[in-house]
């Protein structure tokens, strides 16, 4: 991968602290045009604060970049609405692993160590036909990659491996193939000027900017929940309702799906605020692709007691919703996210600013306001045994008790299903 030896540049209070279990990292390096304005960003896998790429499995590294940047972090803040270059392995290029990101946000970057055979050529051709911009990474003049030129848009030339006295002639040969040239590993003004004269249009390297390390907190769903969703998606007769039910059984997976569907690159005209709506809007194929990518990355189980509590609240609110003329979907979402701050170890306010939801849902979670918020407050009081508060609430105490007992049974049965799956 390019530029994988950059020094640390990270905005943290104490960079000397070791990373917590759920802390994630990504490096961002700008790509400039001939006017020295940022044209795009390359996103690079990083495993720790050292700002080095240390990994064994390239598929996992590529998948982690996709999940970290497009789901777990705020992609708009990272990319400033510019195109992003992401290194992809052979399995992504040939379709063995899905690529759930739309062509308008992603430049597919072919790693230099990918063997160019018929399978790769066909895969790259299909990606190009789908509208993706294709870039060839770390190109060295004379390397046997000419078969790709018909299907690629950008060639990234490693000028550290070039004879700069021959650069203009060699660049002219590449430009004759109809590709755009990007000079990478540009370290001095002299090299930049030589690349300009040779006809390069894009530039990347330490002369302009070293990769910046960005950190965040991973949102890691339960592995068994993911397995069950994927298994269900493999059933040709599976329905949207069944998939919604499977995803809703995991709080963090539900959160991820809402983040994905409401992210900038899907550009929804309205906020999607329930898992059911997310599945309908994305479609089963896109949901499947995202599940595979999420499964590929590192996943840790969450505390079962806390998850069970959220599920019980969600189911109770869903059961009560009809009696009080509220949306069952919105009520389930409110209950499901009612302790997401404890699960993710982040303030509720911070989480909700990153997850576009209706004012009703946001206020219910932050201040217990509105009818749904009052319902959540009554259910929390019921859990604490504050009977006087429950009785004085606008909700039937007996009905709350009945629905909560049903939710306990439902959650228990759910956990039993997961155990046997």
Secondary structure, DSSP 4 states (H G I P E B T S, - for coil): -TT-SPPP----S-TTSPPPTTEEEEEEEEEEETTS-EEEEEEEEE-STT-----S-HHHHHHHHHHIIIIIS-HHHHHTT-EEEEEE-HHHHTTSS---S-TTTEEEEE-TT----HHHHHHHHHHHHTT-EEEEEEE-TT-S-GGGGGG-SEEEEEGGGS-GGGHHHHHHHHHTTT-EEEEES--SHHHHHHHHHHT--EEESTTT-PPEEEEEE-----HHHHHHHHHHHTSTT--HHHHHHHHHTSHHHHHHHHHHHTSTTT--SS---SHHHHHHHH-HHHHHHHHHHHHHS---PPPHHHHHHHHHHHHHHHHHHGGGT--HHHHHHHHHTTTHHHHHTS-HHHHHHTS---HHHHHHHHH--HHHHHHHHHHHHHHHT-HHHHHHSSS-HHHHHHHHHHHHHHHHHHHHHHHH-
